[in-house]
Amino acid sequence: MIEELLPDTAVVVESHGGEDADEARLYPEEEALVARAVAKRRREFAGVRSCARRAMEKLGVPPQPVLVGERGAPRWPDGVVGSMTHCAGFCGAALARAGDLASVGIDAEPAGPLPQGVLTAVALPAEAERLARLAAERPEVHWDRLLFSAKESVYKAWFPLTGKWLDFSEADIEIFADPGDRPGGTFRAALLVPGPRVGDRRVDHFDGRWTAQGGLLATAVSITPA
């Protein structure tokens, strides 16, 4: 699902239904991070790291612990960029060589509406207006949840490049739907704060793709090197 949203230089491993979580093994350093967590949190933590380690193998990188850095961002091996996501019944990881991608962000969400009141905290007025138009045209897609997912992917791609927080209000996202019966398309996030410098260029927007399938919404952003 997520693999089709990213360039061929990224490797993606997904797990549906949580089948890997019970079999996943954590390194001692990872165990220490969830020693006091509830069982659900431990399963999610282990399952998504199982995906990450299989992605490392596909990338030709020896499997190793995925620890937690600043603001909870995963710490990847030297020369690797990546992103992880999990929700009920799904987890996935996307990795790439740093020479192929400067950053990547992925997110998956259940294909349902956001809880009441969340959209007002997430969406700019212009975004809310565009969502209303999309909902009138394609009511089968939960556009509010899709916007939330896109902002999550944007943040996950943003943070490794900047080391800074990006508020929901600091990126204006416009979503576009592909023609056809299967929901999917692209989005563009205009950064409303100074964007990161990648090589010799200043990035002022992030482009991404989205899909809706199997009861899930998924988004992905990839940033190419200079």
PyMOL CGO cylinders between C-alpha atoms (Angstrom):
from pymol import cmd
from pymol.cgo import CYLINDER

trace = [
    CYLINDER, 0.00, 0.00, 0.00, 2.65, 2.53, 1.06, 0.3, 1, 1, 1, 1, 1, 1,
    CYLINDER, 2.65, 2.53, 1.06, 5.23, 1.20, -1.39, 0.3, 1, 1, 1, 1, 1, 1,
    CYLINDER, 5.23, 1.20, -1.39, 3.20, 2.52, -4.33, 0.3, 1, 1, 1, 1, 1, 1,
    CYLINDER, 3.20, 2.52, -4.33, 3.32, 6.02, -2.82, 0.3, 1, 1, 1, 1, 1, 1,
    CYLINDER, 3.32, 6.02, -2.82, 7.12, 6.28, -2.74, 0.3, 1, 1, 1, 1, 1, 1,
    CYLINDER, 7.12, 6.28, -2.74, 9.89, 6.23, -5.35, 0.3, 1, 1, 1, 1, 1, 1,
    CYLINDER, 9.89, 6.23, -5.35, 11.66, 2.97, -6.19, 0.3, 1, 1, 1, 1, 1, 1,
    CYLINDER, 11.66, 2.97, -6.19, 14.68, 4.04, -4.14, 0.3, 1, 1, 1, 1, 1, 1,
    CYLINDER, 14.68, 4.04, -4.14, 12.67, 3.48, -0.93, 0.3, 1, 1, 1, 1, 1, 1,
    CYLINDER, 12.67, 3.48, -0.93, 12.09, 0.03, 0.52, 0.3, 1, 1, 1, 1, 1, 1,
    CYLINDER, 12.09, 0.03, 0.52, 8.84, -0.58, 2.38, 0.3, 1, 1, 1, 1, 1, 1,
    CYLINDER, 8.84, -0.58, 2.38, 7.73, -3.42, 4.65, 0.3, 1, 1, 1, 1, 1, 1,
    CYLINDER, 7.73, -3.42, 4.65, 4.16, -3.62, 5.91, 0.3, 1, 1, 1, 1, 1, 1,
    CYLINDER, 4.16, -3.62, 5.91, 2.31, -5.91, 8.30, 0.3, 1, 1, 1, 1, 1, 1,
    CYLINDER, 2.31, -5.91, 8.30, -1.47, -6.21, 8.25, 0.3, 1, 1, 1, 1, 1, 1,
    CYLINDER, -1.47, -6.21, 8.25, -3.51, -7.61, 11.10, 0.3, 1, 1, 1, 1, 1, 1,
    CYLINDER, -3.51, -7.61, 11.10, -0.66, -7.49, 13.60, 0.3, 1, 1, 1, 1, 1, 1,
    CYLINDER, -0.66, -7.49, 13.60, 0.59, -10.93, 12.62, 0.3, 1, 1, 1, 1, 1, 1,
    CYLINDER, 0.59, -10.93, 12.62, 4.22, -9.97, 13.26, 0.3, 1, 1, 1, 1, 1, 1,
    CYLINDER, 4.22, -9.97, 13.26, 3.78, -8.24, 16.60, 0.3, 1, 1, 1, 1, 1, 1,
    CYLINDER, 3.78, -8.24, 16.60, 3.63, -11.35, 18.80, 0.3, 1, 1, 1, 1, 1, 1,
    CYLINDER, 3.63, -11.35, 18.80, 6.68, -12.89, 17.12, 0.3, 1, 1, 1, 1, 1, 1,
    CYLINDER, 6.68, -12.89, 17.12, 8.76, -9.71, 17.02, 0.3, 1, 1, 1, 1, 1, 1,
    CYLINDER, 8.76, -9.71, 17.02, 11.81, -9.63, 19.24, 0.3, 1, 1, 1, 1, 1, 1,
    CYLINDER, 11.81, -9.63, 19.24, 13.18, -6.48, 20.75, 0.3, 1, 1, 1, 1, 1, 1,
    CYLINDER, 13.18, -6.48, 20.75, 16.79, -5.64, 21.48, 0.3, 1, 1, 1, 1, 1, 1,
    CYLINDER, 16.79, -5.64, 21.48, 17.52, -5.02, 25.19, 0.3, 1, 1, 1, 1, 1, 1,
    CYLINDER, 17.52, -5.02, 25.19, 17.89, -1.28, 24.50, 0.3, 1, 1, 1, 1, 1, 1,
    CYLINDER, 17.89, -1.28, 24.50, 14.40, -1.28, 22.96, 0.3, 1, 1, 1, 1, 1, 1,
    CYLINDER, 14.40, -1.28, 22.96, 12.93, -3.39, 25.75, 0.3, 1, 1, 1, 1, 1, 1,
    CYLINDER, 12.93, -3.39, 25.75, 14.03, -0.74, 28.21, 0.3, 1, 1, 1, 1, 1, 1,
    CYLINDER, 14.03, -0.74, 28.21, 11.97, 1.89, 26.37, 0.3, 1, 1, 1, 1, 1, 1,
    CYLINDER, 11.97, 1.89, 26.37, 8.70, 0.00, 26.81, 0.3, 1, 1, 1, 1, 1, 1,
    CYLINDER, 8.70, 0.00, 26.81, 9.37, -1.85, 30.05, 0.3, 1, 1, 1, 1, 1, 1,
    CYLINDER, 9.37, -1.85, 30.05, 6.47, -0.11, 31.77, 0.3, 1, 1, 1, 1, 1, 1,
    CYLINDER, 6.47, -0.11, 31.77, 4.18, 0.18, 28.74, 0.3, 1, 1, 1, 1, 1, 1,
    CYLINDER, 4.18, 0.18, 28.74, 0.83, -1.56, 28.44, 0.3, 1, 1, 1, 1, 1, 1,
    CYLINDER, 0.83, -1.56, 28.44, 0.59, -4.67, 26.27, 0.3, 1, 1, 1, 1, 1, 1,
    CYLINDER, 0.59, -4.67, 26.27, -0.99, -2.84, 23.31, 0.3, 1, 1, 1, 1, 1, 1,
    CYLINDER, -0.99, -2.84, 23.31, 1.82, -0.28, 23.21, 0.3, 1, 1, 1, 1, 1, 1,
    CYLINDER, 1.82, -0.28, 23.21, 4.45, -3.05, 23.44, 0.3, 1, 1, 1, 1, 1, 1,
    CYLINDER, 4.45, -3.05, 23.44, 2.89, -4.94, 20.52, 0.3, 1, 1, 1, 1, 1, 1,
    CYLINDER, 2.89, -4.94, 20.52, 2.78, -1.82, 18.35, 0.3, 1, 1, 1, 1, 1, 1,
    CYLINDER, 2.78, -1.82, 18.35, 6.34, -0.89, 19.30, 0.3, 1, 1, 1, 1, 1, 1,
    CYLINDER, 6.34, -0.89, 19.30, 7.65, -4.39, 18.51, 0.3, 1, 1, 1, 1, 1, 1,
    CYLINDER, 7.65, -4.39, 18.51, 5.59, -4.88, 15.36, 0.3, 1, 1, 1, 1, 1, 1,
    CYLINDER, 5.59, -4.88, 15.36, 6.70, -1.68, 13.67, 0.3, 1, 1, 1, 1, 1, 1,
    CYLINDER, 6.70, -1.68, 13.67, 10.33, -2.40, 14.54, 0.3, 1, 1, 1, 1, 1, 1,
    CYLINDER, 10.33, -2.40, 14.54, 10.00, -5.83, 13.01, 0.3, 1, 1, 1, 1, 1, 1,
    CYLINDER, 10.00, -5.83, 13.01, 8.96, -4.07, 9.80, 0.3, 1, 1, 1, 1, 1, 1,
    CYLINDER, 8.96, -4.07, 9.80, 11.88, -1.66, 10.12, 0.3, 1, 1, 1, 1, 1, 1,
    CYLINDER, 11.88, -1.66, 10.12, 14.43, -4.46, 10.54, 0.3, 1, 1, 1, 1, 1, 1,
    CYLINDER, 14.43, -4.46, 10.54, 13.10, -6.35, 7.54, 0.3, 1, 1, 1, 1, 1, 1,
    CYLINDER, 13.10, -6.35, 7.54, 13.35, -3.10, 5.58, 0.3, 1, 1, 1, 1, 1, 1,
    CYLINDER, 13.35, -3.10, 5.58, 16.98, -2.77, 6.70, 0.3, 1, 1, 1, 1, 1, 1,
    CYLINDER, 16.98, -2.77, 6.70, 17.67, -6.25, 5.35, 0.3, 1, 1, 1, 1, 1, 1,
    CYLINDER, 17.67, -6.25, 5.35, 16.08, -5.36, 2.01, 0.3, 1, 1, 1, 1, 1, 1,
    CYLINDER, 16.08, -5.36, 2.01, 18.26, -2.26, 1.93, 0.3, 1, 1, 1, 1, 1, 1,
    CYLINDER, 18.26, -2.26, 1.93, 21.39, -4.29, 2.68, 0.3, 1, 1, 1, 1, 1, 1,
    CYLINDER, 21.39, -4.29, 2.68, 21.84, -2.85, 6.18, 0.3, 1, 1, 1, 1, 1, 1,
    CYLINDER, 21.84, -2.85, 6.18, 22.47, -5.17, 9.15, 0.3, 1, 1, 1, 1, 1, 1,
    CYLINDER, 22.47, -5.17, 9.15, 19.37, -5.25, 11.37, 0.3, 1, 1, 1, 1, 1, 1,
    CYLINDER, 19.37, -5.25, 11.37, 19.86, -3.24, 14.55, 0.3, 1, 1, 1, 1, 1, 1,
    CYLINDER, 19.86, -3.24, 14.55, 17.90, -1.48, 17.29, 0.3, 1, 1, 1, 1, 1, 1,
    CYLINDER, 17.90, -1.48, 17.29, 15.63, 1.42, 16.41, 0.3, 1, 1, 1, 1, 1, 1,
    CYLINDER, 15.63, 1.42, 16.41, 15.85, 3.71, 19.40, 0.3, 1, 1, 1, 1, 1, 1,
    CYLINDER, 15.85, 3.71, 19.40, 14.02, 6.95, 20.08, 0.3, 1, 1, 1, 1, 1, 1,
    CYLINDER, 14.02, 6.95, 20.08, 15.59, 10.34, 19.60, 0.3, 1, 1, 1, 1, 1, 1,
    CYLINDER, 15.59, 10.34, 19.60, 14.40, 13.89, 20.10, 0.3, 1, 1, 1, 1, 1, 1,
    CYLINDER, 14.40, 13.89, 20.10, 10.61, 14.35, 20.11, 0.3, 1, 1, 1, 1, 1, 1,
    CYLINDER, 10.61, 14.35, 20.11, 10.20, 10.61, 19.70, 0.3, 1, 1, 1, 1, 1, 1,
    CYLINDER, 10.20, 10.61, 19.70, 11.73, 10.48, 16.22, 0.3, 1, 1, 1, 1, 1, 1,
    CYLINDER, 11.73, 10.48, 16.22, 13.30, 7.10, 15.36, 0.3, 1, 1, 1, 1, 1, 1,
    CYLINDER, 13.30, 7.10, 15.36, 17.10, 6.97, 15.22, 0.3, 1, 1, 1, 1, 1, 1,
    CYLINDER, 17.10, 6.97, 15.22, 18.25, 5.25, 12.04, 0.3, 1, 1, 1, 1, 1, 1,
    CYLINDER, 18.25, 5.25, 12.04, 21.63, 3.74, 11.16, 0.3, 1, 1, 1, 1, 1, 1,
    CYLINDER, 21.63, 3.74, 11.16, 24.19, 6.10, 9.65, 0.3, 1, 1, 1, 1, 1, 1,
    CYLINDER, 24.19, 6.10, 9.65, 23.49, 6.76, 5.99, 0.3, 1, 1, 1, 1, 1, 1,
    CYLINDER, 23.49, 6.76, 5.99, 19.82, 5.71, 6.26, 0.3, 1, 1, 1, 1, 1, 1,
    CYLINDER, 19.82, 5.71, 6.26, 16.65, 7.80, 6.35, 0.3, 1, 1, 1, 1, 1, 1,
    CYLINDER, 16.65, 7.80, 6.35, 13.27, 6.38, 7.22, 0.3, 1, 1, 1, 1, 1, 1,
    CYLINDER, 13.27, 6.38, 7.22, 9.85, 6.60, 8.78, 0.3, 1, 1, 1, 1, 1, 1,
    CYLINDER, 9.85, 6.60, 8.78, 7.48, 4.28, 10.64, 0.3, 1, 1, 1, 1, 1, 1,
    CYLINDER, 7.48, 4.28, 10.64, 3.75, 4.22, 11.24, 0.3, 1, 1, 1, 1, 1, 1,
    CYLINDER, 3.75, 4.22, 11.24, 1.17, 2.05, 12.97, 0.3, 1, 1, 1, 1, 1, 1,
    CYLINDER, 1.17, 2.05, 12.97, -2.54, 2.03, 13.64, 0.3, 1, 1, 1, 1, 1, 1,
    CYLINDER, -2.54, 2.03, 13.64, -5.06, -0.66, 14.54, 0.3, 1, 1, 1, 1, 1, 1,
    CYLINDER, -5.06, -0.66, 14.54, -4.23, -3.78, 12.54, 0.3, 1, 1, 1, 1, 1, 1,
    CYLINDER, -4.23, -3.78, 12.54, -1.38, -2.24, 10.53, 0.3, 1, 1, 1, 1, 1, 1,
    CYLINDER, -1.38, -2.24, 10.53, 2.24, -1.22, 10.84, 0.3, 1, 1, 1, 1, 1, 1,
    CYLINDER, 2.24, -1.22, 10.84, 4.83, -0.28, 8.28, 0.3, 1, 1, 1, 1, 1, 1,
    CYLINDER, 4.83, -0.28, 8.28, 8.31, 1.13, 7.77, 0.3, 1, 1, 1, 1, 1, 1,
    CYLINDER, 8.31, 1.13, 7.77, 9.94, 2.89, 4.81, 0.3, 1, 1, 1, 1, 1, 1,
    CYLINDER, 9.94, 2.89, 4.81, 13.71, 3.26, 4.52, 0.3, 1, 1, 1, 1, 1, 1,
    CYLINDER, 13.71, 3.26, 4.52, 16.13, 4.61, 1.92, 0.3, 1, 1, 1, 1, 1, 1,
    CYLINDER, 16.13, 4.61, 1.92, 19.80, 5.37, 1.51, 0.3, 1, 1, 1, 1, 1, 1,
    CYLINDER, 19.80, 5.37, 1.51, 20.55, 8.98, 2.42, 0.3, 1, 1, 1, 1, 1, 1,
    CYLINDER, 20.55, 8.98, 2.42, 22.14, 9.42, -1.00, 0.3, 1, 1, 1, 1, 1, 1,
    CYLINDER, 22.14, 9.42, -1.00, 18.84, 8.51, -2.65, 0.3, 1, 1, 1, 1, 1, 1,
    CYLINDER, 18.84, 8.51, -2.65, 16.40, 10.43, -0.45, 0.3, 1, 1, 1, 1, 1, 1,
    CYLINDER, 16.40, 10.43, -0.45, 17.05, 13.30, 1.92, 0.3, 1, 1, 1, 1, 1, 1,
    CYLINDER, 17.05, 13.30, 1.92, 14.01, 12.44, 4.06, 0.3, 1, 1, 1, 1, 1, 1,
    CYLINDER, 14.01, 12.44, 4.06, 10.82, 10.39, 4.03, 0.3, 1, 1, 1, 1, 1, 1,
    CYLINDER, 10.82, 10.39, 4.03, 7.59, 10.48, 6.03, 0.3, 1, 1, 1, 1, 1, 1,
    CYLINDER, 7.59, 10.48, 6.03, 4.75, 7.94, 6.06, 0.3, 1, 1, 1, 1, 1, 1,
    CYLINDER, 4.75, 7.94, 6.06, 1.49, 7.65, 7.95, 0.3, 1, 1, 1, 1, 1, 1,
    CYLINDER, 1.49, 7.65, 7.95, -1.45, 5.23, 8.02, 0.3, 1, 1, 1, 1, 1, 1,
    CYLINDER, -1.45, 5.23, 8.02, -4.82, 5.86, 9.63, 0.3, 1, 1, 1, 1, 1, 1,
    CYLINDER, -4.82, 5.86, 9.63, -8.11, 3.98, 9.91, 0.3, 1, 1, 1, 1, 1, 1,
    CYLINDER, -8.11, 3.98, 9.91, -10.47, 5.05, 7.12, 0.3, 1, 1, 1, 1, 1, 1,
    CYLINDER, -10.47, 5.05, 7.12, -12.96, 6.77, 9.37, 0.3, 1, 1, 1, 1, 1, 1,
    CYLINDER, -12.96, 6.77, 9.37, -13.80, 10.34, 10.41, 0.3, 1, 1, 1, 1, 1, 1,
    CYLINDER, -13.80, 10.34, 10.41, -11.69, 12.22, 12.90, 0.3, 1, 1, 1, 1, 1, 1,
    CYLINDER, -11.69, 12.22, 12.90, -13.10, 12.44, 16.44, 0.3, 1, 1, 1, 1, 1, 1,
    CYLINDER, -13.10, 12.44, 16.44, -15.39, 15.40, 16.93, 0.3, 1, 1, 1, 1, 1, 1,
    CYLINDER, -15.39, 15.40, 16.93, -13.51, 18.66, 17.42, 0.3, 1, 1, 1, 1, 1, 1,
    CYLINDER, -13.51, 18.66, 17.42, -10.14, 17.46, 16.08, 0.3, 1, 1, 1, 1, 1, 1,
    CYLINDER, -10.14, 17.46, 16.08, -10.52, 18.96, 12.61, 0.3, 1, 1, 1, 1, 1, 1,
    CYLINDER, -10.52, 18.96, 12.61, -10.74, 22.49, 13.99, 0.3, 1, 1, 1, 1, 1, 1,
    CYLINDER, -10.74, 22.49, 13.99, -7.38, 21.94, 15.72, 0.3, 1, 1, 1, 1, 1, 1,
    CYLINDER, -7.38, 21.94, 15.72, -5.78, 20.48, 12.59, 0.3, 1, 1, 1, 1, 1, 1,
    CYLINDER, -5.78, 20.48, 12.59, -7.13, 22.42, 9.60, 0.3, 1, 1, 1, 1, 1, 1,
    CYLINDER, -7.13, 22.42, 9.60, -6.54, 25.97, 8.48, 0.3, 1, 1, 1, 1, 1, 1,
    CYLINDER, -6.54, 25.97, 8.48, -9.71, 27.77, 7.29, 0.3, 1, 1, 1, 1, 1, 1,
    CYLINDER, -9.71, 27.77, 7.29, -8.64, 27.41, 3.64, 0.3, 1, 1, 1, 1, 1, 1,
    CYLINDER, -8.64, 27.41, 3.64, -8.00, 23.69, 4.15, 0.3, 1, 1, 1, 1, 1, 1,
    CYLINDER, -8.00, 23.69, 4.15, -11.42, 23.20, 5.73, 0.3, 1, 1, 1, 1, 1, 1,
    CYLINDER, -11.42, 23.20, 5.73, -13.07, 24.90, 2.75, 0.3, 1, 1, 1, 1, 1, 1,
    CYLINDER, -13.07, 24.90, 2.75, -11.22, 22.66, 0.29, 0.3, 1, 1, 1, 1, 1, 1,
    CYLINDER, -11.22, 22.66, 0.29, -12.14, 19.56, 2.30, 0.3, 1, 1, 1, 1, 1, 1,
    CYLINDER, -12.14, 19.56, 2.30, -15.82, 20.51, 2.11, 0.3, 1, 1, 1, 1, 1, 1,
    CYLINDER, -15.82, 20.51, 2.11, -15.59, 20.73, -1.69, 0.3, 1, 1, 1, 1, 1, 1,
    CYLINDER, -15.59, 20.73, -1.69, -13.82, 17.38, -1.90, 0.3, 1, 1, 1, 1, 1, 1,
    CYLINDER, -13.82, 17.38, -1.90, -16.42, 15.77, 0.37, 0.3, 1, 1, 1, 1, 1, 1,
    CYLINDER, -16.42, 15.77, 0.37, -19.20, 16.99, -1.93, 0.3, 1, 1, 1, 1, 1, 1,
    CYLINDER, -19.20, 16.99, -1.93, -17.44, 15.49, -4.95, 0.3, 1, 1, 1, 1, 1, 1,
    CYLINDER, -17.44, 15.49, -4.95, -16.11, 12.24, -3.40, 0.3, 1, 1, 1, 1, 1, 1,
    CYLINDER, -16.11, 12.24, -3.40, -18.08, 11.49, -0.22, 0.3, 1, 1, 1, 1, 1, 1,
    CYLINDER, -18.08, 11.49, -0.22, -16.63, 7.97, 0.05, 0.3, 1, 1, 1, 1, 1, 1,
    CYLINDER, -16.63, 7.97, 0.05, -13.30, 9.38, 1.33, 0.3, 1, 1, 1, 1, 1, 1,
    CYLINDER, -13.30, 9.38, 1.33, -12.89, 10.66, 4.89, 0.3, 1, 1, 1, 1, 1, 1,
    CYLINDER, -12.89, 10.66, 4.89, -11.06, 13.81, 3.86, 0.3, 1, 1, 1, 1, 1, 1,
    CYLINDER, -11.06, 13.81, 3.86, -10.65, 15.12, 7.40, 0.3, 1, 1, 1, 1, 1, 1,
    CYLINDER, -10.65, 15.12, 7.40, -8.72, 12.00, 8.42, 0.3, 1, 1, 1, 1, 1, 1,
    CYLINDER, -8.72, 12.00, 8.42, -6.74, 12.16, 5.19, 0.3, 1, 1, 1, 1, 1, 1,
    CYLINDER, -6.74, 12.16, 5.19, -5.67, 15.74, 5.92, 0.3, 1, 1, 1, 1, 1, 1,
    CYLINDER, -5.67, 15.74, 5.92, -4.56, 14.68, 9.39, 0.3, 1, 1, 1, 1, 1, 1,
    CYLINDER, -4.56, 14.68, 9.39, -2.53, 11.82, 7.89, 0.3, 1, 1, 1, 1, 1, 1,
    CYLINDER, -2.53, 11.82, 7.89, -0.92, 14.10, 5.32, 0.3, 1, 1, 1, 1, 1, 1,
    CYLINDER, -0.92, 14.10, 5.32, 0.14, 16.52, 8.06, 0.3, 1, 1, 1, 1, 1, 1,
    CYLINDER, 0.14, 16.52, 8.06, 1.65, 13.64, 10.01, 0.3, 1, 1, 1, 1, 1, 1,
    CYLINDER, 1.65, 13.64, 10.01, 3.68, 12.54, 6.97, 0.3, 1, 1, 1, 1, 1, 1,
    CYLINDER, 3.68, 12.54, 6.97, 4.80, 16.10, 6.34, 0.3, 1, 1, 1, 1, 1, 1,
    CYLINDER, 4.80, 16.10, 6.34, 5.99, 16.45, 9.93, 0.3, 1, 1, 1, 1, 1, 1,
    CYLINDER, 5.99, 16.45, 9.93, 7.86, 13.13, 9.82, 0.3, 1, 1, 1, 1, 1, 1,
    CYLINDER, 7.86, 13.13, 9.82, 9.70, 14.27, 6.69, 0.3, 1, 1, 1, 1, 1, 1,
    CYLINDER, 9.70, 14.27, 6.69, 10.28, 17.78, 8.09, 0.3, 1, 1, 1, 1, 1, 1,
    CYLINDER, 10.28, 17.78, 8.09, 11.73, 16.98, 11.51, 0.3, 1, 1, 1, 1, 1, 1,
    CYLINDER, 11.73, 16.98, 11.51, 14.88, 15.05, 10.45, 0.3, 1, 1, 1, 1, 1, 1,
    CYLINDER, 14.88, 15.05, 10.45, 15.78, 17.95, 8.15, 0.3, 1, 1, 1, 1, 1, 1,
    CYLINDER, 15.78, 17.95, 8.15, 15.26, 20.70, 10.72, 0.3, 1, 1, 1, 1, 1, 1,
    CYLINDER, 15.26, 20.70, 10.72, 15.19, 19.28, 14.24, 0.3, 1, 1, 1, 1, 1, 1,
    CYLINDER, 15.19, 19.28, 14.24, 12.28, 21.63, 14.86, 0.3, 1, 1, 1, 1, 1, 1,
    CYLINDER, 12.28, 21.63, 14.86, 8.59, 21.27, 15.67, 0.3, 1, 1, 1, 1, 1, 1,
    CYLINDER, 8.59, 21.27, 15.67, 6.11, 21.97, 12.85, 0.3, 1, 1, 1, 1, 1, 1,
    CYLINDER, 6.11, 21.97, 12.85, 2.65, 22.94, 14.02, 0.3, 1, 1, 1, 1, 1, 1,
    CYLINDER, 2.65, 22.94, 14.02, -0.49, 21.87, 12.15, 0.3, 1, 1, 1, 1, 1, 1,
    CYLINDER, -0.49, 21.87, 12.15, -1.04, 25.53, 11.30, 0.3, 1, 1, 1, 1, 1, 1,
    CYLINDER, -1.04, 25.53, 11.30, 2.40, 25.91, 9.71, 0.3, 1, 1, 1, 1, 1, 1,
    CYLINDER, 2.40, 25.91, 9.71, 1.70, 23.85, 6.60, 0.3, 1, 1, 1, 1, 1, 1,
    CYLINDER, 1.70, 23.85, 6.60, -1.18, 24.51, 4.19, 0.3, 1, 1, 1, 1, 1, 1,
    CYLINDER, -1.18, 24.51, 4.19, -2.06, 21.25, 2.44, 0.3, 1, 1, 1, 1, 1, 1,
    CYLINDER, -2.06, 21.25, 2.44, -4.04, 20.97, -0.77, 0.3, 1, 1, 1, 1, 1, 1,
    CYLINDER, -4.04, 20.97, -0.77, -5.23, 17.48, -1.66, 0.3, 1, 1, 1, 1, 1, 1,
    CYLINDER, -5.23, 17.48, -1.66, -5.90, 16.30, -5.22, 0.3, 1, 1, 1, 1, 1, 1,
    CYLINDER, -5.90, 16.30, -5.22, -7.82, 13.17, -6.23, 0.3, 1, 1, 1, 1, 1, 1,
    CYLINDER, -7.82, 13.17, -6.23, -6.82, 11.02, -9.18, 0.3, 1, 1, 1, 1, 1, 1,
    CYLINDER, -6.82, 11.02, -9.18, -9.59, 10.24, -11.67, 0.3, 1, 1, 1, 1, 1, 1,
    CYLINDER, -9.59, 10.24, -11.67, -11.09, 6.77, -11.50, 0.3, 1, 1, 1, 1, 1, 1,
    CYLINDER, -11.09, 6.77, -11.50, -12.91, 4.55, -9.07, 0.3, 1, 1, 1, 1, 1, 1,
    CYLINDER, -12.91, 4.55, -9.07, -10.04, 3.72, -6.73, 0.3, 1, 1, 1, 1, 1, 1,
    CYLINDER, -10.04, 3.72, -6.73, -9.43, 6.55, -4.24, 0.3, 1, 1, 1, 1, 1, 1,
    CYLINDER, -9.43, 6.55, -4.24, -5.94, 7.97, -4.39, 0.3, 1, 1, 1, 1, 1, 1,
    CYLINDER, -5.94, 7.97, -4.39, -4.02, 11.00, -5.51, 0.3, 1, 1, 1, 1, 1, 1,
    CYLINDER, -4.02, 11.00, -5.51, -1.47, 13.61, -4.53, 0.3, 1, 1, 1, 1, 1, 1,
    CYLINDER, -1.47, 13.61, -4.53, -1.10, 16.50, -2.12, 0.3, 1, 1, 1, 1, 1, 1,
    CYLINDER, -1.10, 16.50, -2.12, 1.11, 19.54, -1.77, 0.3, 1, 1, 1, 1, 1, 1,
    CYLINDER, 1.11, 19.54, -1.77, 2.07, 21.08, 1.57, 0.3, 1, 1, 1, 1, 1, 1,
    CYLINDER, 2.07, 21.08, 1.57, 3.03, 24.74, 1.32, 0.3, 1, 1, 1, 1, 1, 1,
    CYLINDER, 3.03, 24.74, 1.32, 5.29, 25.53, 4.28, 0.3, 1, 1, 1, 1, 1, 1,
    CYLINDER, 5.29, 25.53, 4.28, 4.22, 28.71, 6.07, 0.3, 1, 1, 1, 1, 1, 1,
    CYLINDER, 4.22, 28.71, 6.07, 7.51, 28.96, 7.95, 0.3, 1, 1, 1, 1, 1, 1,
    CYLINDER, 7.51, 28.96, 7.95, 11.04, 28.97, 6.47, 0.3, 1, 1, 1, 1, 1, 1,
    CYLINDER, 11.04, 28.97, 6.47, 11.62, 25.54, 4.98, 0.3, 1, 1, 1, 1, 1, 1,
    CYLINDER, 11.62, 25.54, 4.98, 14.66, 23.32, 5.42, 0.3, 1, 1, 1, 1, 1, 1,
    CYLINDER, 14.66, 23.32, 5.42, 17.76, 23.68, 3.30, 0.3, 1, 1, 1, 1, 1, 1,
    CYLINDER, 17.76, 23.68, 3.30, 18.51, 20.52, 1.34, 0.3, 1, 1, 1, 1, 1, 1,
    CYLINDER, 18.51, 20.52, 1.34, 21.88, 20.81, -0.31, 0.3, 1, 1, 1, 1, 1, 1,
    CYLINDER, 21.88, 20.81, -0.31, 22.00, 24.19, -2.01, 0.3, 1, 1, 1, 1, 1, 1,
    CYLINDER, 22.00, 24.19, -2.01, 18.24, 24.72, -2.23, 0.3, 1, 1, 1, 1, 1, 1,
    CYLINDER, 18.24, 24.72, -2.23, 15.62, 25.98, 0.19, 0.3, 1, 1, 1, 1, 1, 1,
    CYLINDER, 15.62, 25.98, 0.19, 12.54, 23.75, 0.24, 0.3, 1, 1, 1, 1, 1, 1,
    CYLINDER, 12.54, 23.75, 0.24, 9.30, 25.73, 0.50, 0.3, 1, 1, 1, 1, 1, 1,
    CYLINDER, 9.30, 25.73, 0.50, 6.83, 22.89, -0.07, 0.3, 1, 1, 1, 1, 1, 1,
    CYLINDER, 6.83, 22.89, -0.07, 6.57, 19.12, 0.27, 0.3, 1, 1, 1, 1, 1, 1,
    CYLINDER, 6.57, 19.12, 0.27, 4.83, 16.93, -2.29, 0.3, 1, 1, 1, 1, 1, 1,
    CYLINDER, 4.83, 16.93, -2.29, 3.19, 13.65, -1.36, 0.3, 1, 1, 1, 1, 1, 1,
    CYLINDER, 3.19, 13.65, -1.36, 0.85, 10.89, -2.46, 0.3, 1, 1, 1, 1, 1, 1,
    CYLINDER, 0.85, 10.89, -2.46, -2.12, 9.22, -0.79, 0.3, 1, 1, 1, 1, 1, 1,
    CYLINDER, -2.12, 9.22, -0.79, -4.27, 6.13, -1.15, 0.3, 1, 1, 1, 1, 1, 1,
    CYLINDER, -4.27, 6.13, -1.15, -7.37, 4.63, 0.47, 0.3, 1, 1, 1, 1, 1, 1,
    CYLINDER, -7.37, 4.63, 0.47, -7.68, 0.86, 0.48, 0.3, 1, 1, 1, 1, 1, 1,
    CYLINDER, -7.68, 0.86, 0.48, -8.34, -2.05, 2.80, 0.3, 1, 1, 1, 1, 1, 1,
    CYLINDER, -8.34, -2.05, 2.80, -10.04, 0.10, 5.39, 0.3, 1, 1, 1, 1, 1, 1,
    CYLINDER, -10.04, 0.10, 5.39, -7.00, 2.36, 5.70, 0.3, 1, 1, 1, 1, 1, 1,
    CYLINDER, -7.00, 2.36, 5.70, -5.83, 5.77, 4.54, 0.3, 1, 1, 1, 1, 1, 1,
    CYLINDER, -5.83, 5.77, 4.54, -2.11, 6.13, 3.85, 0.3, 1, 1, 1, 1, 1, 1,
    CYLINDER, -2.11, 6.13, 3.85, 0.07, 9.09, 2.95, 0.3, 1, 1, 1, 1, 1, 1,
    CYLINDER, 0.07, 9.09, 2.95, 3.74, 9.47, 2.10, 0.3, 1, 1, 1, 1, 1, 1,
    CYLINDER, 3.74, 9.47, 2.10, 6.21, 12.28, 1.48, 0.3, 1, 1, 1, 1, 1, 1,
    CYLINDER, 6.21, 12.28, 1.48, 9.70, 11.91, 0.05, 0.3, 1, 1, 1, 1, 1, 1,
    CYLINDER, 9.70, 11.91, 0.05, 12.35, 14.62, -0.32, 0.3, 1, 1, 1, 1, 1, 1,
    CYLINDER, 12.35, 14.62, -0.32, 15.05, 14.16, -2.93, 0.3, 1, 1, 1, 1, 1, 1,
    CYLINDER, 15.05, 14.16, -2.93, 18.64, 15.22, -2.23, 0.3, 1, 1, 1, 1, 1, 1,
    CYLINDER, 18.64, 15.22, -2.23, 20.12, 18.28, -3.92, 0.3, 1, 1, 1, 1, 1, 1,
]
cmd.load_cgo(trace, "trace")
